Structures are given as structure tokens and as C-alpha cells.
Amino acid sequence: MFEARDIHTGYGEVKVLFGVNIAVNAGEIHCVMGRNGAGKTTLLKAIMGQLPLHQGQITLDGEDLRGLPAYKVPGRGIGYIPQGRGLFPELTVSENIEMGLMSRGEGADTRNWVLELFPRLRERLDQVAATLSGGEQQMLATARALCLRPKVLLLDEPTEGLQPSMINQIRKVVVQMKAEGYAIILVEQRIDSVLSIADRITFVENGRDRETITPSDVDGNASILKKYLGV
């Protein structure tokens, strides 16, 4: 089980999160939703050690991860697909995948596994990442994170700016990862996608987690979406 409790953090003297809590079990998708600026991306960066915690605790299977330098967090089994993908644009597809494999000492079996998930990447192994389409870059970012064989997968707006066919493929992979026992924290704005795959949804507003519900709670209660998302 992964848990982030009472997370307080921000950027320099600007505090953004004020006691956010989120937990996710193996084989579960926990979505985080909220308006722009609510603190969703900040939460993921705090989990990954990219922002210092002013207060709070982060644990994975009972191990306290607070205070770990950012470069050690992936080695504990947390994969991160940031908004904007965060690829090494000047490296090839193959080289980006190798960077993921190195993080936890994975080898050829894992490489073949991620290329089976994304066969289009196998066709583009020697292509420089910056020259891929947006959808292909998202596939590569996802594949690189999965090269860790992570226990927890964090995805920040994975379908942003993608055409419907690419959105559907990314969604299928996320659902497959859930079926294989991965714990997934998904930041997403596409309500239709979230309601069809999430086990739980936490709404973040002004740096605080306001409410955690199940998708079934939205049925016949659209006011909750209006309240937290404005739609």
C-alpha cells in the first residue's frame, strides 16, 4: 500500500499544499481531480522528492520515503510520468528506454515487455525522441516509467493534447497495469475517462483534499463535478 499523509509543501516561500492525504492499494486506480492550480502536480512532485516536505509522511509498504533525494525514489518502486512527458529529447527511443531500465537494474525481459505494450515504439527505436508525435512521446514516457517494474505508477495528465486513438491506447495500458496489480495515482481532467476506470476519486481544491468518492457517487449527482471542476 502507498500512502501520503498530511502533505505540506510548496515552492520556496510559496506554500501550495496544506495537509493533502491520498492512499492507493495494489490493483487500484486512484484519480486526483481539481481545477488548474489546485495543487495536483505539486502533490506528485512532492511524492517523487522533487519538492521538500514541510510536514507529512510518504510510505510504501511500510517504508518511510520522506527525505529521500529525488534520484533514489524511482529505485524504491515509484514510476512517474510527468505532465509534458519529461523525455530526453535528444536521445533515441531505445536510449530513453535504457535510461528507465538502469533505474532499477532491469534487463532484456522488461525491455521486451514494454515494447510489446507499445509495438509502435519498436518500429522507432532509432528515432530521436524529439521527432516523435505527441502520442508517441506519451507512449515512450509511459514505457520508460514501466521499465522500473514499479509498485506505484504516477501519471500526470497522460491524455492531454492527444487524439482519440492515442487516448484509447494509453487508457488500455493503464487498465492493464491495474489488472496486473499496479497501484496507480492518476491526475486527469477528462471526466469521461476517469469515471470509467477509477476506483476512487479525490478532489483537490486550494491545496487541500476536499472529498474522496467512488465513480458511482457521481451518478445522479453532477453537482459534485460542478463544485470542484466547474463543469
C-alpha positions as CSV (number, residue, x, y, z in Angstrom):
1,M,0.0,0.0,0.0
2,F,1.1,3.5,-0.8
3,E,0.1,6.4,1.4
4,A,0.9,10.1,1.5
5,R,-0.4,11.7,4.7
6,D,-0.7,15.4,5.8
7,I,1.4,16.7,2.9
8,H,2.5,20.3,3.2
9,T,4.9,21.7,0.6
10,G,5.4,24.4,-1.9
11,Y,7.9,26.4,-4.0
12,G,10.3,28.4,-1.9
13,E,8.2,30.6,0.5
14,V,5.0,30.0,-1.5
15,K,3.0,27.2,0.2
16,V,0.8,25.2,-2.2
17,L,-0.4,22.1,-0.3
18,F,-1.9,22.3,3.2
19,G,-2.3,18.7,4.5
20,V,-3.2,16.6,1.5
21,N,-3.9,12.9,2.0
22,I,-4.0,10.1,-0.6
23,A,-3.7,6.4,-0.4
24,V,-3.7,3.7,-3.1
25,N,-3.6,-0.1,-2.9
26,A,-2.2,-2.6,-5.4
27,G,-4.6,-3.2,-8.3
28,E,-6.3,0.2,-7.8
29,I,-6.6,3.4,-9.7
30,H,-7.0,6.5,-7.5
31,C,-7.7,9.6,-9.6
32,V,-6.9,13.1,-8.4
33,M,-9.0,15.9,-9.9
34,G,-9.4,19.6,-9.4
35,R,-9.2,22.9,-11.2
36,N,-6.0,24.3,-12.6
37,G,-3.7,25.4,-9.8
38,A,-5.4,23.2,-7.2
39,G,-2.1,21.5,-6.3
40,K,-2.4,18.2,-8.2
41,T,1.0,18.3,-9.9
42,T,2.6,19.7,-6.8
43,L,1.4,16.6,-4.9
44,L,3.1,14.2,-7.4
45,K,6.3,16.2,-7.3
46,A,6.3,16.0,-3.5
47,I,5.8,12.2,-3.7
48,M,8.8,12.0,-6.1
49,G,11.1,14.0,-3.8
50,Q,11.3,16.9,-6.2
51,L,9.8,19.3,-3.6
52,P,10.8,19.2,0.1
53,L,8.1,18.3,2.6
54,H,7.4,20.9,5.3
55,Q,5.2,18.4,7.0
56,G,3.8,15.0,6.4
57,Q,4.8,11.4,5.6
58,I,5.1,9.2,2.5
59,T,5.2,5.5,2.8
60,L,5.3,2.5,0.5
61,D,4.6,-0.9,2.0
62,G,5.6,0.5,5.4
63,E,8.9,2.1,4.3
64,D,9.2,5.8,5.0
65,L,10.2,7.6,1.9
66,R,10.3,11.1,3.3
67,G,13.6,12.9,2.8
68,L,14.9,10.6,0.1
69,P,16.7,12.5,-2.7
70,A,14.7,12.6,-5.9
71,Y,17.1,10.3,-7.8
72,K,16.5,7.5,-5.2
73,V,12.7,7.5,-5.2
74,P,12.3,5.5,-8.5
75,G,14.6,2.9,-7.1
76,R,12.1,2.3,-4.4
77,G,9.5,1.3,-7.0
78,I,7.7,4.5,-7.9
79,G,7.3,5.3,-11.6
80,Y,6.5,8.9,-12.7
81,I,5.1,10.1,-16.0
82,P,5.1,13.9,-15.6
83,Q,3.0,16.4,-17.4
84,G,4.9,17.3,-20.5
85,R,6.4,13.8,-20.5
86,G,9.9,14.7,-19.4
87,L,11.8,12.7,-22.0
88,F,15.4,13.1,-23.0
89,P,14.5,14.7,-26.3
90,E,18.0,14.4,-27.9
91,L,18.2,10.7,-27.2
92,T,16.6,7.9,-29.3
93,V,13.6,5.9,-28.3
94,S,16.0,3.0,-27.4
95,E,18.2,5.2,-25.3
96,N,15.3,6.6,-23.4
97,I,14.1,3.1,-22.6
98,E,17.6,2.2,-21.4
99,M,17.6,5.1,-19.0
100,G,14.4,3.6,-17.5
101,L,15.9,0.1,-17.3
102,M,19.0,1.4,-15.5
103,S,17.0,2.9,-12.6
104,R,16.2,-0.5,-11.0
105,G,18.6,-2.7,-12.9
106,E,16.1,-4.2,-15.2
107,G,17.1,-6.0,-18.4
108,A,16.0,-7.5,-21.7
109,D,12.9,-9.2,-20.4
110,T,11.5,-5.9,-19.2
111,R,12.5,-4.1,-22.4
112,N,10.7,-6.7,-24.5
113,W,7.6,-6.4,-22.2
114,V,7.3,-2.6,-22.6
115,L,7.8,-2.9,-26.4
116,E,5.0,-5.5,-26.6
117,L,2.8,-3.0,-24.8
118,F,3.8,-0.3,-27.3
119,P,4.7,-2.0,-30.6
120,R,4.9,1.3,-32.4
121,L,8.0,2.1,-30.3
122,R,9.7,-1.0,-31.6
123,E,9.3,0.4,-35.1
124,R,11.0,3.7,-33.9
125,L,13.9,2.5,-31.7
126,D,16.5,4.5,-33.6
127,Q,14.4,7.6,-33.9
128,V,15.2,10.7,-31.8
129,A,12.5,11.3,-29.1
130,A,12.0,14.9,-30.1
131,T,10.9,13.9,-33.5
132,L,8.1,11.6,-32.3
133,S,4.4,12.7,-32.4
134,G,2.8,13.8,-29.2
135,G,1.1,10.4,-28.8
136,E,4.3,8.5,-29.5
137,Q,6.1,10.6,-26.9
138,Q,3.5,9.8,-24.3
139,M,3.9,6.1,-25.1
140,L,7.6,6.4,-24.7
141,A,7.3,8.3,-21.4
142,T,4.9,5.6,-20.1
143,A,7.2,2.8,-21.4
144,R,10.2,4.4,-19.7
145,A,8.3,4.6,-16.3
146,L,7.2,0.9,-16.7
147,C,10.8,-0.1,-17.2
148,L,11.2,0.3,-13.4
149,R,8.6,-2.5,-12.9
150,P,7.2,-0.1,-10.3
151,K,4.9,-0.9,-7.5
152,V,3.2,2.5,-7.9
153,L,2.7,4.5,-11.1
154,L,2.0,8.2,-11.0
155,L,0.6,9.7,-14.2
156,D,0.1,13.5,-14.6
157,E,-2.4,14.4,-17.4
158,P,-1.4,11.5,-19.7
159,T,-4.1,12.2,-22.3
160,E,-3.5,15.9,-22.6
161,G,-3.4,17.1,-26.2
162,L,-3.7,13.6,-27.7
163,Q,-6.0,12.4,-30.5
164,P,-8.8,9.9,-29.5
165,S,-7.0,6.8,-30.8
166,M,-3.9,7.6,-28.7
167,I,-6.0,8.4,-25.7
168,N,-7.7,5.0,-26.0
169,Q,-4.3,3.2,-26.2
170,I,-2.9,4.9,-23.1
171,R,-6.1,4.2,-21.3
172,K,-5.9,0.5,-22.2
173,V,-2.4,0.3,-20.8
174,V,-3.4,2.0,-17.6
175,V,-6.3,-0.5,-17.1
176,Q,-3.9,-3.4,-17.9
177,M,-1.5,-2.2,-15.3
178,K,-4.3,-2.1,-12.8
179,A,-5.2,-5.7,-13.7
180,E,-1.6,-6.8,-13.2
181,G,-1.6,-5.4,-9.7
182,Y,0.0,-2.0,-10.0
183,A,-1.1,0.8,-7.7
184,I,-1.9,3.9,-9.9
185,I,-2.4,7.5,-9.0
186,L,-3.8,9.3,-12.0
187,V,-4.1,13.1,-12.3
188,E,-6.6,13.6,-15.1
189,Q,-9.1,16.3,-16.4
190,R,-11.0,14.1,-18.8
191,I,-14.1,13.2,-16.7
192,D,-15.3,10.6,-19.1
193,S,-12.0,8.7,-18.9
194,V,-11.8,8.9,-15.1
195,L,-15.4,7.7,-14.3
196,S,-14.9,4.6,-16.5
197,I,-11.6,3.4,-14.9
198,A,-11.2,4.8,-11.4
199,D,-11.8,3.0,-8.1
200,R,-11.7,6.3,-6.2
201,I,-11.5,10.0,-6.9
202,T,-10.1,12.6,-4.7
203,F,-10.9,16.2,-5.4
204,V,-8.2,18.8,-4.5
205,E,-9.1,22.4,-4.1
206,N,-6.8,25.2,-2.9
207,G,-4.1,22.8,-1.8
208,R,-6.4,20.6,0.3
209,D,-8.1,17.3,-0.4
210,R,-11.8,18.1,0.0
211,E,-13.6,14.9,-0.8
212,T,-12.9,11.3,-1.8
213,I,-15.7,9.4,-3.6
214,T,-16.3,6.5,-5.9
215,P,-17.4,6.9,-9.6
216,S,-20.8,5.6,-8.6
217,D,-21.2,8.6,-6.3
218,V,-21.3,10.8,-9.3
219,D,-24.3,9.1,-10.8
220,G,-27.3,11.4,-10.4
221,N,-25.1,13.9,-8.6
222,A,-23.4,16.0,-11.2
223,S,-23.3,18.9,-8.7
224,I,-20.2,17.5,-7.2
225,L,-18.4,17.9,-10.6
226,K,-19.7,21.5,-10.8
227,K,-18.5,22.2,-7.3
228,Y,-14.9,21.0,-7.8
229,L,-14.3,21.2,-11.5
230,G,-16.7,23.9,-12.7
231,V,-18.3,21.6,-15.2
